[in-house]
Amino acid sequence: MSEKSVILAIRPQSSRRQAAVDCINQALEKSDIAEICQAIGAATRLHNISDLAHRSRIERQSVYRAFAGGAKHPNFKTVLSVLDAMGFRLHVTVRRGAPARPARLK
């Protein structure tokens, strides 16, 4: 079990959701695709996966596979659908005074 999922597991529901949001945002700031997938995967474990799959209109096994790690990464539609089903949204802001960084695949 990763450190992030341990942290998420010991908090009350509302603070676990906020911890999940914080983990996802930290991963997005690093532009590390594997870490983003891991953070979203940890957040999915806060939900009933069958309900999450139904709300996102993605098969349950596909949700598991999309954020399990490995060489394949989820497509953007899957990411947005799962975030939306969890009640999260992706928000873009301007990063001032910092050069753009490319996303990294490990």
Secondary structure, 3 states (H helix, E strand, C coil): CCHHHHHHHCCCHHHHHHHHHHHHHHHHHHCEHHHHHHHHHHHHCCCCHHHHHHHHCCCHHHHHHHCCCCCCCCCHHHHHHHHHHCCCCCCCCCCCCCCCCCCECC
